[in-house]
Amino acid sequence: MCGGRGTRLGGDTEKPLVAIHGRPMVDRVIDAVTDASQIGAVHAVVSPQTSGTRAHLVEGRPDVSIVDAPGDGYVSDLQYAIGTVDTPESIDTPESIDAPESIESALLTVAADLPLLDGETVDAVVEASRAADADSLTVCVPVERKRELGVSADTATELDGRAVVPAGINVVGGGPGTSDGNEGDAADDADGAGDDTDDSNVHLTGDVRLAVNVNYPSDAQIAERLLANDTHTDS
């Protein structure tokens, strides 16, 4: 998901294109997803707010298909994308890859503001979803873990008496319009959860690779430091 305006981050660069340790966040996230062993086709969901991101992906990422969402907010664009993926003829698919097949069971959704993400972590989320045996899975990080790392913890919600924040990576069911309802701030990015988090469908983790969302300049600085020190693989 790379259609958010990223107003909290500031600057003139579209949020997905903000470089962390020399590489745009959207490329880091796509690399993580494509490196995972349990992921099939990869789709980049852009919007009118991220036309530069779209151009960047069309030119430099022949390994992904483009979904042009209307830009009505994260949840609305996610629902649009799920319906679009279920009708693959409507996707802008590069000639270098096969056209995607209709979805059969579930989708992994990932926000483009997780620059520490890697393939191993993506696979772990997929395994957690299978273990939960649920139609959807929301990955959350305890607020205290976010504060320990010094990163922002906006839009926290309560889970079993504990404050948590969605990580921006989820598994959602496979039908058009399906959503777990917990995917984010419809006006901006993908780190909100709403107040109806069902603890039976939540994977709680303190893994730093899922705990660092870049929403503010201070978050970007912390992500830069972690990647520079190569400590992002420590959970």
C-alpha positions in Angstrom: 0.0 0.0 0.0 1.8 3.1 -1.2 -0.9 5.7 -1.9 -0.8 7.7 1.3 0.1 11.4 1.3 2.3 11.2 4.3 1.5 14.7 5.6 3.0 14.0 9.0 6.4 13.3 7.4 6.5 16.7 5.7 8.7 17.7 2.9 8.1 17.6 -0.9 8.9 14.0 -1.4 6.0 11.5 -1.6 6.2 9.3 1.5 6.8 6.0 -0.3 9.8 7.6 -2.1 11.4 8.9 1.0 14.9 7.3 1.1 16.0 5.5 4.3 19.6 4.6 4.3 19.9 5.4 0.6 16.9 3.5 -0.7 13.2 4.6 -1.1 11.0 3.0 1.5 8.7 1.5 -1.1 11.6 -0.4 -2.7 12.7 -1.7 0.7 9.2 -3.0 1.4 8.8 -4.6 -2.1 12.2 -6.2 -1.6 11.1 -7.7 1.7 7.8 -9.1 0.2 9.5 -10.5 -2.9 12.2 -12.1 -0.7 9.6 -13.9 1.3 9.2 -17.6 0.4 5.4 -17.7 0.9 4.2 -14.8 -1.3 2.9 -15.0 -4.8 2.2 -12.0 -7.0 3.0 -8.6 -5.7 0.8 -5.5 -6.4 1.7 -1.9 -5.6 -1.4 0.1 -4.7 -0.9 3.7 -5.7 -3.2 6.7 -5.8 -3.4 10.2 -7.4 -1.5 11.5 -4.4 1.5 9.3 -5.3 1.9 9.8 -9.0 5.7 10.0 -8.6 5.7 6.7 -6.8 3.7 5.2 -9.7 6.2 6.5 -12.2 9.1 5.2 -10.1 7.6 1.7 -9.9 6.7 1.5 -13.6 10.2 2.4 -14.6 12.2 0.6 -12.0 10.1 -2.3 -10.6 9.1 -4.7 -13.4 8.5 -7.3 -10.7 5.3 -5.7 -9.4 1.8 -5.0 -10.9 0.3 -1.5 -10.4 -3.2 -1.0 -8.9 -4.5 2.5 -9.4 -6.7 3.2 -6.4 -8.9 6.3 -6.2 -7.1 7.8 -3.2 -10.1 8.0 -0.9 -8.1 6.8 2.2 -6.3 3.6 3.2 -9.3 1.4 4.0 -11.2 2.5 0.9 -8.2 2.0 -1.3 -7.5 -1.4 0.3 -11.1 -2.5 -0.4 -10.8 -1.2 -4.0 -7.5 -3.0 -4.4 -8.9 -6.3 -3.2 -11.7 -6.1 -5.7 -9.3 -5.1 -8.4 -6.9 -8.0 -7.7 -9.9 -10.3 -8.0 -10.4 -9.0 -11.6 -6.8 -9.2 -12.9 -7.6 -7.8 -16.4 -7.9 -4.4 -14.7 -4.3 -4.4 -13.3 -1.4 -2.7 -15.0 0.9 -5.7 -15.3 4.4 -5.3 -16.8 5.1 -7.5 -19.8 8.0 -9.0 -17.9 5.7 -10.9 -15.5 2.7 -13.1 -16.0 -0.7 -11.6 -15.4 -1.9 -12.3 -11.9 -4.5 -14.9 -11.3 -7.6 -14.2 -9.2 -7.1 -14.4 -5.5 -8.2 -17.6 -3.9 -7.9 -17.3 -0.2 -6.1 -14.3 1.4 -3.9 -11.3 0.8 -1.0 -9.9 2.7 -1.2 -6.1 2.9 1.8 -4.1 3.8 2.2 -0.3 4.3 5.1 1.3 2.5 6.5 2.9 5.7 8.2 -0.2 7.2 11.8 0.2 5.9 13.2 -2.4 8.3 11.0 -5.2 7.0 12.6 -8.3 5.5 11.5 -11.5 3.9 11.9 -13.5 7.0 9.6 -11.3 8.9 7.0 -11.4 6.2 7.1 -15.2 6.2 6.6 -15.1 10.0 3.4 -13.0 9.6 2.1 -15.5 7.1 2.8 -18.4 9.5 1.1 -16.5 12.4 -2.0 -16.1 10.2 -2.0 -19.8 9.5 -1.6 -20.7 13.1 -4.4 -18.4 14.1 -6.7 -20.1 11.6 -8.7 -16.8 11.2 -10.1 -15.0 8.2 -7.9 -12.0 9.0 -4.9 -11.2 11.1 -3.8 -7.8 12.3 -0.2 -7.4 13.4 0.3 -5.1 16.4 3.2 -3.7 18.4 2.9 -2.8 22.1 3.1 1.0 22.7 5.9 0.4 25.3 8.0 -1.2 22.6 7.5 1.8 20.3 8.5 4.1 23.1 11.5 2.0 23.9 12.7 2.5 20.4 11.8 6.2 20.4 9.4 6.0 17.4 5.9 7.4 17.1 2.9 5.5 18.5 -0.1 7.3 17.2 -3.6 5.8 17.0 -3.0 3.3 19.8 -5.9 1.0 20.8 -6.4 -1.3 23.8 -5.9 -5.0 23.5 -6.5 -7.1 26.6 -5.7 -4.1 28.8 -2.6 -3.3 26.9 -2.0 -0.3 24.6 -0.9 -1.5 21.1 -0.4 0.1 17.7 -1.0 -1.7 14.3 2.3 -2.4 12.5 0.9 -1.8 9.0 1.1 -5.4 7.9 -2.0 -7.6 7.9 -3.6 -10.6 6.4 -7.1 -10.1 5.0 -9.6 -12.4 3.6 -9.9 -13.1 -0.1 -13.3 -11.7 -1.1 -13.8 -8.4 -2.9 -14.3 -5.6 -0.4 -13.0 -7.7 2.5 -11.1 -5.9 5.1 -10.3 -6.5 8.8 -11.4 -2.9 9.5 -8.1 -2.1 11.2 -5.9 -0.9 8.5 -5.4 2.8 9.2 -6.0 6.5 9.1 -8.2 7.0 6.1 -7.0 10.5 5.8 -3.3 9.7 5.6 -1.3 6.5 6.3 -1.7 2.9 7.5 -0.8 2.9 11.2 -4.2 3.2 12.8 -6.3 0.4 14.3 -9.7 1.6 15.3 -11.2 0.6 18.7 -12.6 -2.8 17.8 -9.4 -4.9 17.7 -10.4 -8.6 18.2 -7.6 -10.2 20.2 -8.3 -13.6 18.6 -7.2 -12.1 15.3 -4.2 -10.2 16.5 -0.5 -11.1 16.3 1.3 -9.1 19.0 5.1 -8.7 18.4 7.9 -6.5 19.6 10.1 -7.3 16.6 11.9 -4.0 15.7 11.4 -4.8 12.0 7.7 -4.4 12.5 7.8 -1.7 15.2 9.4 1.1 13.2 6.9 2.9 11.0 8.2 6.1 9.4 5.5 8.7 10.0 7.6 11.7 11.2 11.1 13.0 10.5 12.2 11.6 13.9 11.0 8.1 12.9 13.1 8.4 9.7 16.2 9.3 11.7 15.7 6.3 14.0 15.2 3.9 11.0 18.4 5.4 9.4 20.4 4.7 12.6 19.1 1.2 12.9 19.9 0.3 9.3 23.3 2.0 9.5 24.2 0.0 12.6 22.7 -3.1 11.1 20.7 -3.8 14.3 17.4 -4.1 12.6 17.4 -7.9 12.7 17.5 -7.9 16.5 14.0 -8.6 17.8 
